[in-house]
Amino acid sequence: MGYLGLVPSEHSSGGTIRRGGITKTGNREARRMLIEAAWSYQYPARIAKEKAEILVRLPKKIRDIALEGTDQIV
């Protein structure tokens, strides 16, 4: 996590510990991609209306393969 710069900054002295935001050191592109991936998991996968209409016309076996790993029911 330190390589990506995703650890909080810290200003400590004695018994006092003060932590700040992420340090933003390290590989900027790797940090951006990791954060984008984390944001994408915030929302469930959705199927567009046009694609849902196509899926309804497909055989059940193919639909099951297409929707594998999602919580979608068509």
Stockholm file with secondary structure:
# STOCKHOLM 1.0

chainA/1-74         MGYLGLVPSEHSSGGTIRRGGITKTGNREARRMLIEAAWSYQYPARIAKEKAEILVRLPKKIRDIALEGTDQIV
#=GR chainA/1-74 SS CTTTTCSEEEEEETTEEEEEEECCCSCHHHHHHHHHHHHHTTSCCCCCHHHHHHHHHSCHHHHHHHTTTSCCCC
#=GC SS_cons        CTTTTCSEEEEEETTEEEEEEECCCSCHHHHHHHHHHHHHTTSCCCCCHHHHHHHHHSCHHHHHHHTTTSCCCC
//
